[in-house]
Amino acid sequence: MSDITKRALEESLKNLLLQKPLDKITISDIAADCGISRMTFYYHFKDIYDLVEWACMEDARRALEGKKTYDTWQQGFLQIFEAVQANRPFIMNVYRSVSREHVESYLYKLTYDLLIGVVEERAQDLSVRECDREFIAHFYKYAFVGIMLDWIKGDMRADPKEIVDRLGVMLHGSIRAALERAAVGQPPQTGNF
C-alpha cells in the first residue's frame, strides 16, 4: 500500500508540474490533487524535494533493471536518456527551478550505479584496488553526467541513441585498459582514452 500511495503522490506532482513551476507547488497542492491528507504525505516524504528524488530514483531503477553489465551498459544509458525524455516536463521544471542540484545528484547516483557494475565486471580477473575501481567509475560518471546535463540544457533536442552510440565508440575498451593499468600498480590514466 505504501508504494501505491508514493506512486500516487508522484503522479500528482507530475500533473501539477504541467500547470506551474516546482517552487510554486505546495504539499497541500499535492495532497489535494492526490486526495490525501498532508499528514499522509509526511508519512511517506519529508518534503517535496524528497518526493522529487524518490520519483527520479524510481524512474531510474525501472530504466536500469538488468542493464548494469559491460554488454548492456549502452542500453542502460540509453534507457536513462529515454526515462529523462519521457519525464521531460518534470525534469525540465525541476532542473530550471531552485532544485537543479537534485537533478544532478540523481544523475550522479544513477550513473555511478550503472558504471560501478560495469567496472566490477571488467575487473573480475584483475587485482585492482577498490579505490582504483571506484575512481574509474567516478571518472566516467562525471563524463556521462556532463553529457546528459548539456543535453538537458539544450532542451533535449539531440537524439539520445546517437549520443549513446558515440559514447560507445569512444569508450570501447577504455574501462578495461584503465583497470589493467591500475592492476600493474600504475595509477589509472583516465585522461588517455
N, C-alpha and C positions, 0 to 999 in steps of 0.2 A: 504494500500500500504506500510505503514511503516513496518509492521510485515513481509511482503513478502521480503522486502529489508534486514531486520535484519536476517531473516532465510537464505537468500542467502549468506550473509556475514558469518554467522555461518558455512554454508556448505563449503564455500571457505576456511575458516580457518581450518576446519577438514580435507579437502582434502590436504591442504598444510602441515599439521602436519604429514601426511603419508610420506612426502618427506624430511622434515627437522625439527629440533627442534624449539620450540616456540621462543627461544631467537634469532633465525636466520630469523624469518619471520617479514617482514615489513608491514606497512599499504599499501604501494604501491603494494606489492605482493598480498595482499588480494583484493585490489581494481581491479588490473589487472585480477586476476583469476575470479572475480565476474563480470567483465565488467562494472564497475562504476568508477567514479572519486574519488580521495582522499577526496574531499570536501563532497561528498555524504557519505563516511564513517564517517567523522567527524560530519555530521548532526545527525547520529544515536548513535555514541560511541565516548568517549573522547580519548580512546587509545585501544590497543589490549587487555589489561587486563580487560577493561570494557566489551569488546565483550566476553572474556572468561567467566567472571562472569555471564553475561546475558545468554550465552549458557548453562552454568551449571544450572542456576535457571530455565530456560525454560524446560530443561530435567527433572528436579526435580518436577516442577509444574505438568507436564504431568504424571509423575510416581505416584504422591500422590493424584491426584484428587479423592476425596471421600474416602480417606483412613486415616482419622485422628480421628478415634474413637477407643475406647478400643477393640471392636470386630474386627477391621480391621487394627490395628497398625502393626501386624506382616506382613500382606500382603503389607502394605505401606513400611515397612522397607525392605522387600524382593524386592519390586519394585525399591527401591533406589539402592540396590545392583545390580539388573539387569540393571538399567539405566547406572550405572557406568561401568558395564561389557560390555554393548552394545557399549559404547563410549570408550572402552579400549585404543586404540591408542591416542585419545585425552586426556583422564585423565592421562595416564602414562606419556605422553610427558609434559603436564602441570605440573604434580606432580614432575617430575625429573628436571624441569627447575627452573629458579630463582623464579617462582611464586608458589611454593609449598604452601605458605600461602593462596593463592587464593582458592586452593582445600580445605584446612582445613576450611577456612572461609565459603565457600559454604556448606560444610558438616555440620558445626555447625548451620548455619541458617536453613538449610533444616531439620535437625533432631530436632531442637528445635521447629520448626513449627509443626512437626508431634506430638511431645511429649506434648506440651502445650495443644493441643487439647484433648489428652487422659487424661491429668491431670485435665483439666477443667471439662470434662465429669464425671470423677470419683469423683470429689469434689462437684458435684451439690447439694447433700443433706447434706453437711457438712459445718460448719462455719470455713473456713480455710482462713487465711490472704493471700492476693495476693502475698506478698513477699515469703511466705512459698510455695505456689503453683509454683511460678517461680523458687525457689530454687530446688524443687524436679525435675522439668522439666530440669533444667540445669544439675543437678547431672546425670540423666540418659542420657542426651545429650552427656556429656563427656565420659561416658562409651561406648555408641554406636559408637561415632566417633572414639574413641580409637581402638575399634574392627575393624572398617572399615579401618582405616589407616594401621593397622597391616596387614589386608587382601590385601590392595593395595601394601604395601611394599613387601609382599610375592608373588607378581606378580599375584594376584587374582586367585591362584590355588585352594583354598578351595571352596567347594560347598556352595554358598550363602544360599540355603534352609536349609542345615544342621546348619549353623551358626544361622540363624533366629529361627529355631526350638529349639536350645539350649538356646537362649535368652528367648524364650517363657517359657521354663521350669524354668529358673532362676527367671524371673520377675513375674511369676504368683502370683497375689495378693500383690506384694510388693509395688506398687504405692498406692494402696488403704490403705494399712497398714501405710505407711508413712503419708498419708493425715489424717488418723484417729488420729495418734499420734499428728500431728500438730493441729488438731481441739480441742484437750483437753488441749491445752496450752503448750505441750511439744515440744521442737524443733524437727524437723524431724530427726530421727536417720537413716540416709541413709546408714550407714555402716552395719546395720543388715538386711540382705535380708531374 
